[in-house]
Amino acid sequence: MGVGDFRVVGNTTNLDGNLDIGGDITVSGGTLNVNQSITSNQLITSGGTLNINAEVNSDILTQTSGTTNINVIEDFTDVAISGGTFNSKEETTITDLDWTGGIISGRGKLTITD
């Protein structure tokens, strides 16, 4: 069972256990480090920093500002980037990318299958 929506608005938060959030995970300030497997409906970066260091079972990622760092092999079905910086440091696959602004960078392989 999920716990609903999870929001980080400041400071540093470490998710160190296998969690089923159920709703959306939103980072609007501070830093969120995902260090063990999580499941959520959607990941949203609207400020601050999201560091994905472990498997994320979420098909949707939305970024309007801030920074998202993908540090593990990851697959997303639907990604929308309109601002901020999206770093793919490992192999990342995106089925449907809607990129209207921001920076896409990194040293990893980014595959877009749309």
C-alpha positions in Angstrom: 0.0 0.0 0.0 1.3 3.5 -0.9 1.5 6.4 1.4 0.2 9.0 -1.0 2.1 12.0 -2.3 5.6 12.8 -1.0 7.0 16.3 -1.2 10.5 17.6 -0.5 10.7 21.4 0.0 14.0 22.0 1.7 17.1 20.4 3.3 18.3 16.9 2.3 16.1 13.9 2.4 17.4 10.3 1.9 15.0 7.5 0.9 16.9 4.5 2.1 14.2 1.8 2.2 12.2 0.1 -0.4 9.1 2.3 -0.5 5.8 2.3 -2.4 4.8 6.0 -2.3 1.7 5.4 -4.4 1.2 9.0 -5.4 3.6 11.6 -6.8 7.1 12.4 -5.5 7.8 16.2 -5.8 11.1 18.0 -5.2 10.5 21.7 -5.1 13.5 22.6 -3.0 16.4 21.0 -1.2 17.7 17.6 -2.2 16.1 14.2 -2.5 18.4 11.1 -2.7 16.7 7.9 -3.8 19.1 5.3 -2.4 16.9 2.2 -2.6 14.1 1.0 -4.8 10.9 3.1 -4.8 7.6 3.0 -6.6 5.6 6.1 -7.3 3.0 7.4 -9.8 5.2 10.3 -11.0 8.5 12.0 -10.2 8.3 15.8 -10.4 11.3 18.1 -10.1 10.2 21.8 -9.8 13.2 23.1 -8.0 16.0 21.6 -5.9 17.8 18.4 -6.8 16.6 14.8 -7.4 19.3 12.2 -7.3 18.2 8.8 -8.5 20.7 6.3 -7.1 18.5 3.2 -7.2 15.7 1.7 -9.2 12.6 3.9 -9.6 9.4 2.2 -10.5 7.8 5.3 -12.0 7.0 5.6 -15.7 6.5 9.4 -15.6 9.0 12.1 -14.9 8.2 15.9 -15.1 10.9 18.5 -14.7 10.1 22.3 -14.8 13.2 23.5 -13.0 16.0 22.3 -10.7 18.2 19.3 -11.4 17.5 15.6 -11.9 20.5 13.2 -11.8 20.0 9.7 -13.1 22.9 7.7 -11.6 21.6 4.1 -12.4 20.2 2.4 -15.5 16.6 3.6 -15.8 13.6 3.4 -18.1 10.8 6.0 -18.3 7.7 5.9 -20.5 6.8 9.6 -20.4 9.3 12.4 -19.7 8.5 16.2 -19.9 11.4 18.7 -19.5 10.6 22.4 -19.7 13.4 23.8 -17.6 16.3 23.0 -15.3 19.0 20.3 -15.9 18.4 16.7 -16.7 21.7 14.6 -16.3 21.8 11.0 -17.5 24.9 9.6 -15.9 24.0 5.9 -16.8 22.0 4.3 -19.6 18.5 5.9 -19.6 15.7 5.0 -22.0 12.8 7.3 -22.6 9.8 6.2 -24.7 8.1 9.6 -25.1 10.1 12.8 -24.5 8.5 16.2 -24.6 11.4 18.7 -24.3 10.5 22.4 -24.5 13.4 23.9 -22.5 16.1 23.2 -20.1 19.4 21.3 -20.5 19.9 17.6 -21.2 23.4 16.4 -20.4 25.5 13.7 -18.9 28.0 11.0 -19.7 25.6 8.1 -20.0 23.7 6.8 -22.9 20.3 8.4 -23.5 18.0 6.5 -25.8 14.7 8.0 -27.0 12.4 5.6 -28.7 9.5 8.0 -29.5 
